[in-house]
Amino acid sequence: MDIVLGASGHVGGTVARRMLERGRAVTVVLHRPEQVSEWSTRGASVAVLDVHDTAALTTAFCKARRAFLLNPPASPSLDVDREERRTIQSILDAVRGASLEKIVVQSTYGAQDNPHCGDLGSLYTFEQGAREMGVPLCIVRAAYFMSNWYGALSTARQSGVFPSLLPKGLKAPMVAPQDVGELAARLLVAPVEETGTYSIEGPETYTPEDVATALSAVLERDVQVDEIPRPEWPEFYRRNGFCSEAAQSYAPMTGIFVDGRYDRPRTPLRGATDLQTCLRDQASISSR
């Protein structure tokens, strides 16, 4: 039995589907009961639980041999640094209480030891904690998700403009979340001895101006970038539903990414999905 966290999202959902397509027995961990029928129809077993319920999560893990683990993002209305580490601790405690033969952990480019830089800090904590488990481990470090631009689809469709905290001309490694899921699924079924850290990005780097070009093609209208100046980043986050603590964590995270203050892998794996295809696929899903 394989167990998959985050099956309601882009990455975890891809992992679970690929495992089922391989004929493997899969349990997906879900937070909302209304998602049960979709996965039951696909042939998965379903565990509906709160990941903060360590005892319930441990019980689910004890029925599995291998696990795909990700840290569900905390609501930005909360102190994300505190909340995400609380979730990570629950997941790690559940792994410690089980007897898994292999785990695959989703992480990110730029993961680093910093208590106040959003996902970069929390996922570093996740990586380190997973390494201490003594369970054969694969870490998948993903570049900037192309799905971060999904919100721009509706904004650009309505106004022809979308905001970007990234400078218009900044070339950045990006990756489609489904390609991350494909890699994670492959590693999950690979021999136990196949371990290590795997970095993945898309077929090429992109700028926000490239995003505008892709959106223009997908939406069949002219689209422009509204670049948000750095001094306005915390207020931009607050205007978009982030509490003060979350804004003060995500703004430094954005600065680390923009300034390139992280180790960029020399020979990353390459996902096959380009930016325009990723955005077009999402636009098609959104229009159903």
Contacts in CASP RR format, 6 or more apart in sequence:
PFRMAT RR
TARGET T0000
AUTHOR 0000-0000-0000
METHOD contacts of the structure
MODEL  1
MDIVLGASGHVGGTVARRMLERGRAVTVVLHRPEQVSEWSTRGASVAVLD
VHDTAALTTAFCKARRAFLLNPPASPSLDVDREERRTIQSILDAVRGASL
EKIVVQSTYGAQDNPHCGDLGSLYTFEQGAREMGVPLCIVRAAYFMSNWY
GALSTARQSGVFPSLLPKGLKAPMVAPQDVGELAARLLVAPVEETGTYSI
EGPETYTPEDVATALSAVLERDVQVDEIPRPEWPEFYRRNGFCSEAAQSY
APMTGIFVDGRYDRPRTPLRGATDLQTCLRDQASISSR
1 25 0 8 1.000
1 26 0 8 1.000
1 27 0 8 1.000
1 45 0 8 1.000
1 63 0 8 1.000
1 64 0 8 1.000
1 65 0 8 1.000
2 19 0 8 1.000
2 24 0 8 1.000
2 25 0 8 1.000
2 26 0 8 1.000
2 27 0 8 1.000
2 64 0 8 1.000
2 65 0 8 1.000
2 66 0 8 1.000
2 67 0 8 1.000
2 68 0 8 1.000
2 188 0 8 1.000
3 26 0 8 1.000
3 27 0 8 1.000
3 28 0 8 1.000
3 29 0 8 1.000
3 47 0 8 1.000
3 60 0 8 1.000
3 61 0 8 1.000
3 63 0 8 1.000
3 64 0 8 1.000
3 66 0 8 1.000
3 67 0 8 1.000
3 68 0 8 1.000
4 12 0 8 1.000
4 13 0 8 1.000
4 15 0 8 1.000
4 16 0 8 1.000
4 19 0 8 1.000
4 26 0 8 1.000
4 27 0 8 1.000
4 28 0 8 1.000
4 29 0 8 1.000
4 67 0 8 1.000
4 68 0 8 1.000
5 12 0 8 1.000
5 29 0 8 1.000
5 51 0 8 1.000
5 67 0 8 1.000
5 68 0 8 1.000
5 69 0 8 1.000
5 70 0 8 1.000
5 72 0 8 1.000
5 91 0 8 1.000
6 12 0 8 1.000
6 13 0 8 1.000
6 28 0 8 1.000
6 29 0 8 1.000
6 30 0 8 1.000
6 70 0 8 1.000
6 72 0 8 1.000
7 13 0 8 1.000
7 15 0 8 1.000
7 16 0 8 1.000
7 28 0 8 1.000
7 29 0 8 1.000
7 30 0 8 1.000
7 35 0 8 1.000
7 39 0 8 1.000
7 44 0 8 1.000
8 30 0 8 1.000
8 31 0 8 1.000
8 32 0 8 1.000
8 35 0 8 1.000
9 177 0 8 1.000
10 145 0 8 1.000
10 147 0 8 1.000
10 177 0 8 1.000
10 178 0 8 1.000
11 70 0 8 1.000
11 106 0 8 1.000
11 142 0 8 1.000
11 177 0 8 1.000
11 178 0 8 1.000
11 180 0 8 1.000
11 181 0 8 1.000
11 184 0 8 1.000
12 68 0 8 1.000
12 70 0 8 1.000
12 106 0 8 1.000
12 181 0 8 1.000
12 184 0 8 1.000
13 28 0 8 1.000
13 181 0 8 1.000
14 177 0 8 1.000
14 178 0 8 1.000
14 180 0 8 1.000
14 181 0 8 1.000
14 182 0 8 1.000
14 184 0 8 1.000
14 185 0 8 1.000
15 68 0 8 1.000
15 181 0 8 1.000
15 184 0 8 1.000
15 185 0 8 1.000
15 188 0 8 1.000
16 26 0 8 1.000
16 28 0 8 1.000
16 39 0 8 1.000
16 42 0 8 1.000
16 44 0 8 1.000
17 42 0 8 1.000
18 181 0 8 1.000
18 182 0 8 1.000
18 185 0 8 1.000
18 186 0 8 1.000
19 26 0 8 1.000
19 185 0 8 1.000
19 188 0 8 1.000
19 189 0 8 1.000
20 26 0 8 1.000
20 42 0 8 1.000
20 43 0 8 1.000
20 44 0 8 1.000
22 185 0 8 1.000
22 189 0 8 1.000
24 189 0 8 1.000
25 45 0 8 1.000
26 43 0 8 1.000
26 44 0 8 1.000
26 45 0 8 1.000
27 44 0 8 1.000
27 45 0 8 1.000
27 46 0 8 1.000
27 47 0 8 1.000
27 60 0 8 1.000
27 63 0 8 1.000
27 64 0 8 1.000
28 39 0 8 1.000
28 44 0 8 1.000
28 45 0 8 1.000
28 46 0 8 1.000
28 47 0 8 1.000
29 47 0 8 1.000
29 49 0 8 1.000
29 51 0 8 1.000
29 57 0 8 1.000
29 60 0 8 1.000
30 36 0 8 1.000
30 39 0 8 1.000
30 46 0 8 1.000
30 47 0 8 1.000
30 48 0 8 1.000
30 49 0 8 1.000
31 48 0 8 1.000
31 49 0 8 1.000
31 50 0 8 1.000
31 51 0 8 1.000
31 72 0 8 1.000
32 48 0 8 1.000
33 48 0 8 1.000
35 46 0 8 1.000
36 46 0 8 1.000
36 48 0 8 1.000
39 46 0 8 1.000
40 46 0 8 1.000
47 56 0 8 1.000
47 60 0 8 1.000
49 56 0 8 1.000
49 57 0 8 1.000
49 60 0 8 1.000
50 56 0 8 1.000
51 57 0 8 1.000
51 72 0 8 1.000
51 87 0 8 1.000
51 90 0 8 1.000
51 91 0 8 1.000
52 86 0 8 1.000
52 87 0 8 1.000
52 90 0 8 1.000
53 90 0 8 1.000
54 90 0 8 1.000
54 93 0 8 1.000
54 94 0 8 1.000
57 90 0 8 1.000
57 91 0 8 1.000
57 94 0 8 1.000
58 93 0 8 1.000
58 94 0 8 1.000
58 97 0 8 1.000
58 98 0 8 1.000
60 94 0 8 1.000
61 67 0 8 1.000
61 94 0 8 1.000
61 95 0 8 1.000
61 97 0 8 1.000
61 98 0 8 1.000
61 100 0 8 1.000
62 97 0 8 1.000
62 98 0 8 1.000
62 99 0 8 1.000
64 98 0 8 1.000
64 100 0 8 1.000
65 100 0 8 1.000
65 101 0 8 1.000
65 102 0 8 1.000
66 100 0 8 1.000
66 101 0 8 1.000
66 102 0 8 1.000
66 103 0 8 1.000
66 104 0 8 1.000
66 188 0 8 1.000
66 189 0 8 1.000
67 95 0 8 1.000
67 100 0 8 1.000
67 102 0 8 1.000
67 103 0 8 1.000
67 104 0 8 1.000
68 103 0 8 1.000
68 104 0 8 1.000
68 106 0 8 1.000
68 184 0 8 1.000
68 185 0 8 1.000
68 188 0 8 1.000
69 91 0 8 1.000
69 95 0 8 1.000
69 103 0 8 1.000
69 104 0 8 1.000
69 105 0 8 1.000
69 106 0 8 1.000
69 126 0 8 1.000
69 130 0 8 1.000
70 105 0 8 1.000
70 106 0 8 1.000
71 84 0 8 1.000
71 87 0 8 1.000
71 88 0 8 1.000
71 91 0 8 1.000
71 106 0 8 1.000
71 119 0 8 1.000
71 122 0 8 1.000
71 123 0 8 1.000
71 126 0 8 1.000
72 87 0 8 1.000
73 80 0 8 1.000
73 84 0 8 1.000
73 119 0 8 1.000
74 80 0 8 1.000
74 83 0 8 1.000
74 84 0 8 1.000
74 87 0 8 1.000
75 83 0 8 1.000
76 237 0 8 1.000
76 240 0 8 1.000
76 241 0 8 1.000
76 242 0 8 1.000
76 243 0 8 1.000
76 246 0 8 1.000
76 247 0 8 1.000
76 250 0 8 1.000
77 241 0 8 1.000
77 242 0 8 1.000
77 243 0 8 1.000
77 246 0 8 1.000
78 243 0 8 1.000
78 245 0 8 1.000
78 246 0 8 1.000
79 243 0 8 1.000
79 245 0 8 1.000
79 246 0 8 1.000
80 118 0 8 1.000
80 122 0 8 1.000
80 245 0 8 1.000
80 246 0 8 1.000
80 249 0 8 1.000
80 250 0 8 1.000
81 115 0 8 1.000
81 116 0 8 1.000
81 118 0 8 1.000
81 121 0 8 1.000
81 122 0 8 1.000
81 245 0 8 1.000
81 249 0 8 1.000
82 245 0 8 1.000
84 118 0 8 1.000
84 119 0 8 1.000
84 122 0 8 1.000
85 122 0 8 1.000
85 125 0 8 1.000
88 122 0 8 1.000
88 125 0 8 1.000
88 126 0 8 1.000
88 129 0 8 1.000
91 126 0 8 1.000
92 126 0 8 1.000
92 129 0 8 1.000
92 130 0 8 1.000
92 133 0 8 1.000
95 103 0 8 1.000
95 130 0 8 1.000
95 133 0 8 1.000
95 135 0 8 1.000
96 133 0 8 1.000
100 135 0 8 1.000
101 135 0 8 1.000
101 136 0 8 1.000
101 192 0 8 1.000
102 135 0 8 1.000
102 136 0 8 1.000
102 137 0 8 1.000
102 138 0 8 1.000
102 188 0 8 1.000
102 192 0 8 1.000
102 195 0 8 1.000
103 130 0 8 1.000
103 133 0 8 1.000
103 135 0 8 1.000
103 136 0 8 1.000
103 137 0 8 1.000
103 138 0 8 1.000
104 137 0 8 1.000
104 138 0 8 1.000
104 139 0 8 1.000
104 140 0 8 1.000
104 184 0 8 1.000
104 187 0 8 1.000
104 188 0 8 1.000
105 126 0 8 1.000
105 127 0 8 1.000
105 130 0 8 1.000
105 137 0 8 1.000
105 138 0 8 1.000
105 139 0 8 1.000
105 140 0 8 1.000
106 140 0 8 1.000
106 142 0 8 1.000
106 180 0 8 1.000
106 184 0 8 1.000
107 123 0 8 1.000
107 124 0 8 1.000
107 126 0 8 1.000
107 127 0 8 1.000
107 139 0 8 1.000
107 140 0 8 1.000
107 141 0 8 1.000
107 142 0 8 1.000
108 119 0 8 1.000
108 120 0 8 1.000
108 123 0 8 1.000
108 141 0 8 1.000
108 142 0 8 1.000
109 141 0 8 1.000
109 142 0 8 1.000
109 143 0 8 1.000
109 144 0 8 1.000
109 173 0 8 1.000
109 199 0 8 1.000
109 201 0 8 1.000
109 262 0 8 1.000
109 264 0 8 1.000
109 265 0 8 1.000
110 120 0 8 1.000
110 141 0 8 1.000
110 256 0 8 1.000
110 257 0 8 1.000
110 262 0 8 1.000
110 263 0 8 1.000
111 120 0 8 1.000
111 121 0 8 1.000
111 123 0 8 1.000
111 124 0 8 1.000
111 127 0 8 1.000
111 141 0 8 1.000
112 120 0 8 1.000
112 121 0 8 1.000
112 124 0 8 1.000
112 256 0 8 1.000
112 262 0 8 1.000
113 121 0 8 1.000
113 124 0 8 1.000
114 120 0 8 1.000
114 121 0 8 1.000
114 124 0 8 1.000
114 252 0 8 1.000
115 121 0 8 1.000
116 248 0 8 1.000
116 249 0 8 1.000
116 252 0 8 1.000
117 249 0 8 1.000
117 252 0 8 1.000
117 253 0 8 1.000
117 256 0 8 1.000
118 249 0 8 1.000
118 250 0 8 1.000
118 252 0 8 1.000
118 253 0 8 1.000
119 253 0 8 1.000
120 253 0 8 1.000
120 256 0 8 1.000
120 262 0 8 1.000
127 139 0 8 1.000
130 137 0 8 1.000
130 139 0 8 1.000
131 137 0 8 1.000
136 192 0 8 1.000
136 193 0 8 1.000
136 195 0 8 1.000
137 195 0 8 1.000
137 196 0 8 1.000
138 184 0 8 1.000
138 187 0 8 1.000
138 188 0 8 1.000
138 190 0 8 1.000
138 194 0 8 1.000
138 195 0 8 1.000
138 196 0 8 1.000
138 197 0 8 1.000
138 198 0 8 1.000
139 196 0 8 1.000
139 197 0 8 1.000
139 198 0 8 1.000
140 180 0 8 1.000
140 181 0 8 1.000
140 183 0 8 1.000
140 184 0 8 1.000
140 187 0 8 1.000
140 198 0 8 1.000
140 200 0 8 1.000
141 197 0 8 1.000
141 198 0 8 1.000
141 199 0 8 1.000
141 200 0 8 1.000
141 265 0 8 1.000
142 175 0 8 1.000
142 177 0 8 1.000
142 180 0 8 1.000
142 199 0 8 1.000
142 200 0 8 1.000
142 201 0 8 1.000
143 172 0 8 1.000
143 173 0 8 1.000
143 174 0 8 1.000
143 175 0 8 1.000
143 199 0 8 1.000
143 200 0 8 1.000
143 201 0 8 1.000
143 202 0 8 1.000
143 268 0 8 1.000
144 172 0 8 1.000
144 173 0 8 1.000
144 174 0 8 1.000
144 175 0 8 1.000
144 257 0 8 1.000
145 174 0 8 1.000
145 175 0 8 1.000
145 176 0 8 1.000
145 177 0 8 1.000
145 180 0 8 1.000
146 174 0 8 1.000
146 175 0 8 1.000
146 176 0 8 1.000
146 177 0 8 1.000
146 273 0 8 1.000
146 275 0 8 1.000
146 278 0 8 1.000
146 279 0 8 1.000
147 176 0 8 1.000
147 177 0 8 1.000
147 278 0 8 1.000
147 282 0 8 1.000
149 162 0 8 1.000
149 211 0 8 1.000
149 215 0 8 1.000
149 275 0 8 1.000
149 279 0 8 1.000
150 279 0 8 1.000
150 282 0 8 1.000
151 162 0 8 1.000
152 162 0 8 1.000
152 163 0 8 1.000
152 211 0 8 1.000
152 215 0 8 1.000
153 215 0 8 1.000
153 218 0 8 1.000
153 219 0 8 1.000
153 279 0 8 1.000
153 282 0 8 1.000
153 283 0 8 1.000
153 286 0 8 1.000
154 286 0 8 1.000
155 161 0 8 1.000
155 162 0 8 1.000
155 163 0 8 1.000
156 162 0 8 1.000
156 212 0 8 1.000
156 215 0 8 1.000
156 219 0 8 1.000
156 221 0 8 1.000
156 223 0 8 1.000
157 219 0 8 1.000
157 221 0 8 1.000
160 219 0 8 1.000
160 221 0 8 1.000
160 222 0 8 1.000
160 223 0 8 1.000
160 224 0 8 1.000
161 223 0 8 1.000
161 224 0 8 1.000
161 225 0 8 1.000
161 226 0 8 1.000
162 211 0 8 1.000
162 212 0 8 1.000
162 215 0 8 1.000
162 223 0 8 1.000
162 224 0 8 1.000
162 225 0 8 1.000
162 226 0 8 1.000
163 226 0 8 1.000
163 227 0 8 1.000
163 228 0 8 1.000
163 236 0 8 1.000
164 208 0 8 1.000
164 211 0 8 1.000
164 225 0 8 1.000
164 226 0 8 1.000
164 227 0 8 1.000
164 228 0 8 1.000
165 228 0 8 1.000
165 233 0 8 1.000
165 236 0 8 1.000
165 254 0 8 1.000
165 258 0 8 1.000
166 172 0 8 1.000
166 207 0 8 1.000
166 208 0 8 1.000
166 227 0 8 1.000
166 254 0 8 1.000
166 257 0 8 1.000
166 258 0 8 1.000
167 208 0 8 1.000
167 227 0 8 1.000
167 258 0 8 1.000
168 207 0 8 1.000
168 208 0 8 1.000
168 209 0 8 1.000
168 225 0 8 1.000
168 227 0 8 1.000
169 207 0 8 1.000
169 208 0 8 1.000
169 209 0 8 1.000
170 207 0 8 1.000
170 208 0 8 1.000
170 258 0 8 1.000
171 205 0 8 1.000
171 206 0 8 1.000
171 207 0 8 1.000
172 205 0 8 1.000
172 206 0 8 1.000
172 207 0 8 1.000
172 257 0 8 1.000
173 201 0 8 1.000
173 202 0 8 1.000
173 205 0 8 1.000
173 264 0 8 1.000
173 268 0 8 1.000
174 201 0 8 1.000
174 202 0 8 1.000
174 205 0 8 1.000
174 206 0 8 1.000
174 275 0 8 1.000
175 200 0 8 1.000
175 201 0 8 1.000
175 202 0 8 1.000
175 271 0 8 1.000
175 273 0 8 1.000
176 202 0 8 1.000
176 271 0 8 1.000
176 273 0 8 1.000
176 277 0 8 1.000
176 278 0 8 1.000
178 273 0 8 1.000
178 278 0 8 1.000
179 200 0 8 1.000
179 202 0 8 1.000
179 271 0 8 1.000
179 272 0 8 1.000
179 273 0 8 1.000
180 200 0 8 1.000
182 271 0 8 1.000
183 198 0 8 1.000
183 200 0 8 1.000
183 269 0 8 1.000
183 271 0 8 1.000
187 194 0 8 1.000
187 198 0 8 1.000
198 269 0 8 1.000
199 265 0 8 1.000
199 268 0 8 1.000
199 269 0 8 1.000
200 268 0 8 1.000
200 269 0 8 1.000
200 270 0 8 1.000
200 271 0 8 1.000
201 268 0 8 1.000
201 269 0 8 1.000
201 270 0 8 1.000
201 271 0 8 1.000
202 270 0 8 1.000
202 271 0 8 1.000
202 272 0 8 1.000
202 273 0 8 1.000
202 274 0 8 1.000
203 270 0 8 1.000
203 271 0 8 1.000
203 272 0 8 1.000
203 273 0 8 1.000
203 274 0 8 1.000
204 274 0 8 1.000
206 275 0 8 1.000
208 225 0 8 1.000
208 227 0 8 1.000
209 225 0 8 1.000
210 275 0 8 1.000
211 225 0 8 1.000
211 275 0 8 1.000
211 279 0 8 1.000
212 223 0 8 1.000
212 224 0 8 1.000
212 225 0 8 1.000
213 223 0 8 1.000
214 275 0 8 1.000
214 276 0 8 1.000
214 279 0 8 1.000
215 223 0 8 1.000
215 279 0 8 1.000
216 222 0 8 1.000
216 223 0 8 1.000
217 276 0 8 1.000
217 280 0 8 1.000
218 276 0 8 1.000
218 279 0 8 1.000
218 280 0 8 1.000
218 283 0 8 1.000
219 283 0 8 1.000
228 236 0 8 1.000
230 255 0 8 1.000
230 258 0 8 1.000
233 247 0 8 1.000
233 250 0 8 1.000
233 251 0 8 1.000
233 254 0 8 1.000
233 255 0 8 1.000
234 247 0 8 1.000
234 248 0 8 1.000
234 251 0 8 1.000
235 247 0 8 1.000
237 246 0 8 1.000
237 247 0 8 1.000
237 250 0 8 1.000
237 251 0 8 1.000
238 244 0 8 1.000
238 247 0 8 1.000
242 250 0 8 1.000
255 261 0 8 1.000
256 262 0 8 1.000
END
